[in-house]
Amino acid sequence: MNTHTDVIAYMKKITVTLETGTTADKMDLSERPFSFEFIYGVGAQGVCLFEKALFEKRSGEEILLPVNPQQTGEIFGHLKRALINFLPMATPFFLNATITDIQAADTREIVEAIAKGAGSCDCGCV
């Protein structure tokens, strides 16, 4: 039975498997799927578009996003820094994200995620 703990919500630890492709049906830009873990909703600028697309989804569900490389900051917000080496930046692409795990985040993980996000302004500073 699904309960509220099974869905993506604020301050949950989310794991997604990401793939990129040239079309919605062809995930051919990733050598292999990339597993990515983050705390939902801790960005200094609020929830990014990628997170909004995941909101209230359950484990096993997928989302597909068309991405223009010039919009990666807007789409991924504070998560962009962690994804920069995975995302293709030369041409538009499709991102397929499969939710593989949703867990309660402990306080330490939340504080760490907020601290990392506070230093991520996309301006080149460290």
DRENGUVEX-807127 format. One line per 2 residues: their letters; for each residue y, z, x negated of N, C-alpha, C. Coordinates in steps of 0.001 Angstrom, whole numbers, plus 524288, in hexadecimal, padded with zeros to 5 digits. Layout:
<recs>
A	Y Z X Y Z X Y Z X  ... .
</recs>
This chain:
<recs>
MN	7FB5A 80000 7FCBB 80000 80000 80000 804E2 80000 7FC91  8088A 7FCA5 7FDC8 80D63 7FC66 7FACC 8112E 80098 7FC9E .
TH	8139F 80314 7F8E1 8179A 806FC 7FA10 81C84 80576 7F71F  820A8 80873 7F7D5 8258F 8074F 7F525 824E3 80766 7EF37 .
TD	82117 80A66 7ED32 8203E 80A9A 7E791 81E05 8057F 7E578  81C05 80228 7E8CE 819C7 7FD2E 7E72A 81DD0 7F8DE 7E6A4 .
VI	82299 7F9D4 7E81A 8268A 7F5B2 7E818 82AA7 7F6A8 7E3E0  82D06 7F264 7E22D 8312C 7F2C5 7DE4A 835F1 7F533 7E0D5 .
AY	837F0 7F933 7DE49 83C87 7FC07 7E025 83F5C 7FE45 7DB62  843E5 80074 7DC48 8470E 802AC 7D81A 84415 806CE 7D501 .
MK	844CA 806A1 7CFE0 842A7 80A4C 7CC14 83CB0 80A11 7CB9A  83A53 805C3 7CD54 834BA 804F3 7CC87 833F5 801FC 7C76C .
KI	82F8E 80301 7C4DD 82E1D 80019 7C02A 82AF5 7FB5D 7C1F9  82CFD 7F6C5 7C0C6 82AC6 7F1E3 7C2A6 82889 7EED3 7BE13 .
TV	823EB 7ECAA 7BEC4 821B9 7E90D 7BAF9 820F4 7E3DC 7BDB2  82303 7DFC0 7BB4A 82265 7DA74 7BD55 82019 7D708 7B90B .
TL	81D3F 7D313 7BAB2 81B54 7CF17 7B71E 81E86 7CA3A 7B82E  820FA 7C82D 7B408 8249A 7C3D5 7B48E 82263 7BEDE 7B226 .
ET	8237D 7BA7E 7B4C0 8223E 7B558 7B2B8 826DB 7B1CC 7B3E5  827AD 7ADDE 7B09C 82BE8 7AA2C 7B17F 829C2 7A4A5 7B199 .
GT	82C56 7A158 7B4C3 82A83 79BFD 7B539 82EDC 79822 7B648  82D8B 7932E 7B5A0 83144 78EFD 7B693 831F0 78DE2 7BC62 .
TA	82DF9 78F3E 7BF84 82E4D 78EB1 7C534 82C1C 793A0 7C7B5  82CDB 79422 7CCB8 82AE2 798AF 7CF8A 824EF 798EB 7CF70 .
DK	8226B 79473 7CEF6 81CB5 79433 7CF09 81A3A 793E5 7C9A9  81D5D 7938E 7C591 81B42 792A6 7C058 81D9A 79689 7BC77 .
MD	81ABF 79AC2 7BB59 81C87 79EBB 7B7A9 81ADB 79D13 7B22B  81DC2 79953 7B001 81C46 796E1 7AB18 81FE9 7981C 7A683 .
LS	823BD 79B7C 7A743 8275F 79CC0 7A304 825D8 7A1AF 7A008  82283 7A4DE 7A242 820B7 7A9AB 79FB5 81B94 7A88C 79CEB .
ER	81B20 7AA61 79816 8161B 7A9E3 79567 811F3 7AD09 79847  8138A 7B198 79A0E 81012 7B509 79D12 8137B 7B89B 7A063 .
PF	81143 7BAF2 7A458 8145B 7BE96 7A78C 8166E 7C319 7A43A  81B0A 7C502 7A5C5 81DBF 7C92F 7A2F8 81E04 7CDEB 7A692 .
SF	81BF8 7D255 7A4D0 81C31 7D722 7A7E9 82134 7DA0F 7A68E  82405 7DBAC 7AA8F 82924 7DE1A 7A9E6 82985 7E2E3 7AD65 .
EF	82B31 7E74B 7AB22 82BAF 7EC36 7AE04 83157 7EE05 7ADE0  8334C 7EFE4 7B24F 838A9 7F1E1 7B293 8391F 7F5C7 7B70B .
IY	83D51 7F8C6 7B6ED 83E84 7FC6F 7BB28 84243 7F9A2 7BED9  840DF 7F95E 7C3C0 843F4 7F687 7C79F 8490A 7F970 7C8E4 .
GV	84D68 7F691 7C89B 8525E 7F88F 7CA92 85588 7FBFA 7C6F1  854AC 7FBA7 7C1C9 85799 7FF18 7BE3F 85BF6 7FC50 7BB48 .
GA	85CEE 7F760 7BC56 860F5 7F471 7B98D 86663 7F68D 7BA8D  86995 7F68D 7B67E 86EF0 7F886 7B6E9 87226 7F55B 7BAD1 .
QG	870EE 7F061 7BB75 873CA 7ECF8 7BF10 87129 7ECAA 7C46D  86D3D 7EFE9 7C551 86A71 7EFD2 7CA48 86583 7EC8E 7C9F0 .
VC	8634B 7EB64 7CE5D 85E67 7E881 7CEB2 85F87 7E2B2 7CDC9  85CAA 7E058 7CA2B 85D6D 7DAC8 7C907 85A7D 7D775 7CD16 .
LF	85B82 7D268 7CD15 85919 7CEE1 7D0E2 85328 7CECD 7D074  85114 7CF19 7CBB3 84B6F 7CF55 7CAE8 84930 7D423 7CDA1 .
EK	84BAD 7D8A5 7CCDF 849D9 7DD69 7CF68 84A3F 7DCF9 7D55C  84E8D 7DABC 7D743 84F2A 7DA13 7DCF0 84AB2 7D6E3 7DF3B .
AL	848F4 7D2E2 7DC64 844A6 7CF9E 7DE45 83F82 7D2AE 7DE7F  83F0E 7D6BF 7DB59 83A4A 7D9ED 7DB39 83A52 7DE75 7DF18 .
FE	83ED7 7DFDE 7E110 83F60 7E48B 7E44F 83B88 7E491 7E8DD  838DE 7E8FA 7E97B 83518 7EA14 7EDA4 8304E 7E691 7ED8E .
KR	82F65 7E3E6 7E92B 82A8A 7E0EE 7E889 82640 7E4B6 7E6D4  82165 7E300 7E761 81CDC 7E633 7E619 819DB 7E3E2 7E177 .
SG	8168D 7E714 7DF21 81329 7E525 7DAEF 81015 7E070 7DCDD  80FBD 7DC82 7D981 80CEF 7D7BD 7DAD5 81068 7D37B 7DD10 .
EE	81503 7D4E9 7DF0D 81893 7D0F3 7E121 81B43 7CE18 7DCB0  81CFE 7C954 7DDCF 81FB0 7C611 7DA00 824FB 7C474 7DC16 .
IL	82888 7C36F 7D86E 82D80 7C0F2 7D9C6 82E26 7BC44 7D62D  830E6 7B860 7D7F5 83204 7B3B7 7D4DB 837E1 7B2DF 7D4F6 .
LP	83A3D 7B2AC 7D057 83FE8 7B204 7CFF2 84138 7AD27 7CCCC  8448E 7A9B7 7CEE5 846A9 7A58A 7CB9C 84AFC 7A7E5 7C83A .
VN	84B0B 7A69A 7C330 84EC9 7A8F5 7BF98 85189 7A4B7 7BC72  856AD 7A4E4 7BC8C 859DC 7A19A 7B931 85B3F 7A502 7B481 .
PQ	85A5C 7A32B 7AFB4 85B61 7A67D 7AB23 860DE 7A8D4 7AAF6  864BD 7A63A 7AD22 86A0E 7A857 7AD2D 86A9E 7ACFC 7B0E2 .
QT	866B9 7ADEF 7B424 866F7 7B236 7B7EE 86372 7B6CE 7B68F  86118 7B6C4 7B1E8 85D62 7BAF3 7B0AA 85FEF 7C05E 7B0B5 .
GE	864CD 7C0C0 7AEFA 8677E 7C5CC 7AF1E 8681E 7C7C8 7B4A5  86991 7C455 7B82B 86A41 7C5C0 7BDAB 86505 7C710 7C045 .
IF	86107 7C413 7BF0A 85BF0 7C4D4 7C191 85924 7C9AC 7BF7F  85933 7CA68 7BA4B 8561C 7CE98 7B7F5 85945 7D362 7B663 .
GH	85E6C 7D2FD 7B655 861C3 7D77C 7B52B 86006 7DA84 7B065  85F57 7DF9C 7B106 85DE1 7E316 7ACBD 8586C 7E1FF 7AA93 .
LK	85540 7DF0D 7AD5D 84FF8 7DDD1 7AB97 84FDC 7D91E 7A7E3  85421 7D62C 7A7B5 8543A 7D161 7A496 852F8 7D267 79EDE .
RA	8551E 7D681 79CB5 85437 7D7AD 7972E 84E61 7D826 79600  84B6A 7DA95 79966 845CB 7DB3B 79895 842C8 7D625 7996D .
LI	844FA 7D28C 79C60 84247 7CDAE 79DAC 8440A 7C900 79A73  8480F 7C994 79751 84A99 7C527 794BE 846D1 7C1D9 7917F .
NF	84311 7C436 78EE2 83F66 7C137 78BAF 83B29 7BE8E 78EE8  83A8A 7C017 793C6 8369C 7BDB5 79723 838CE 7B92F 79A54 .
LP	83DA8 7B9A1 79C00 83FEF 7B5C3 79F86 8416D 7B0C3 79CA8  84004 7AC32 79ED2 841DB 7A74F 79C79 847B7 7A6CC 79D7A .
MA	84AA4 7A540 7998C 85051 7A51F 79A27 8529E 79FA4 799E5  84F6F 79BB9 798FE 85182 7966E 79848 8523A 79377 79D67 .
TP	84ECF 79444 7A11D 84F01 79150 7A603 84DF0 794EA 7AAA1  84F55 79344 7AF50 84DEA 7965A 7B3F3 847F7 79701 7B43D .
FF	84650 79B4E 7B687 840B5 79C63 7B6EF 83F9F 79F96 7BBD8  83AA6 7A030 7BD02 838ED 7A384 7C149 83639 7A840 7BEEA .
LN	8374E 7ACCD 7C10F 834DF 7B1A7 7BF56 83153 7B396 7C3AF  82C67 7B457 7C260 828AC 7B6A1 7C604 82796 7BC33 7C42B .
AT	8288E 7BFFB 7C788 827AD 7C578 7C63C 823A9 7C7B8 7CA06  81F66 7C9B6 7C7D9 81B59 7CC46 7CAF5 81BB8 7D220 7C9F9 .
IT	81C22 7D51A 7CE20 81C87 7DAC7 7CDA3 81710 7DCDF 7CC8E  81672 7DF5F 7C807 81141 7E13C 7C68D 810A7 7E725 7C6FE .
DI	81508 7EA03 7C712 81498 7EFAB 7C78C 819C4 7F1FB 7C96C  81960 7F5F4 7CC9B 81DE6 7F8F5 7CE77 81C68 7FEB1 7CDFC .
QA	81F8D 801A3 7CB0B 81E74 80728 7CA45 82371 80A55 7CACE  822C7 80F4B 7CBCA 8273C 812D3 7CB96 828BA 8136D 7C5DA .
AD	82DB3 812FE 7C4AA 82F89 813C5 7BF4E 830CA 81980 7BE8C  82F7C 81B84 7B9F6 830E9 820F5 7B901 83698 82137 7B735 .
TR	838C3 825D3 7B753 83E4B 82696 7B61D 83FB0 82484 7B0B5  83C6F 82576 7ACD5 83D70 823A7 7A78A 83DDD 81DB3 7A75F .
EI	83A68 81AF4 7AA0C 83A90 8153B 7AA25 83F8C 81338 7ACC0  84132 815D4 7B0D7 845FC 81447 7B38D 84AB9 81506 7B006 .
VE	84B10 81983 7AD6C 84F75 81A93 7A9E8 84F89 8169A 7A577  84B01 81567 7A328 84AB8 81186 79EF4 84C8E 80C2B 7A0D0 .
AI	84AD9 80A96 7A572 84C5E 8057F 7A78D 85238 8053B 7A897  85473 80968 7AA9A 85A13 80988 7AB94 85D09 80940 7A665 .
AK	85B33 80C1E 7A27A 85DC5 80C14 79D5D 85D90 806A3 79AE9  85919 80409 79B36 858A9 7FEB2 7991B 85C44 7FB01 79C10 .
GA	85C70 7FB93 7A133 85FB6 7F836 7A46B 8657A 7F903 7A37C  86701 7FDB9 7A22C 86C84 7FED8 7A132 86E82 7FBE4 79C75 .
GS	86B03 7FAA5 798D1 86C9D 7F7C4 79428 86BDD 7F1F3 794A9  86A5A 7F01B 7993D 8693B 7EA8B 79A00 86D7A 7E80C 79D57 .
CD	87160 7E5E1 79ABB 875B8 7E39F 79DA4 8761D 7DDB6 79D11  8724F 7DB5E 79A28 87248 7D5B5 7995B 876EE 7D3C3 7963A .
CG	8798A 7D746 79369 87E1E 7D5A0 7906B 87CF3 7D521 78AA8  87813 7D62B 7891F 8769C 7D5BA 783A7 876EE 7DAD1 780B0 .
CV	8789E 7DEF3 7833A 878E4 7E3F9 7809A 87375 7E675 78062  872E3 7EA71 77D45 86DCB 7ED04 77CDF 86E20 7F273 77F11 .
</recs>
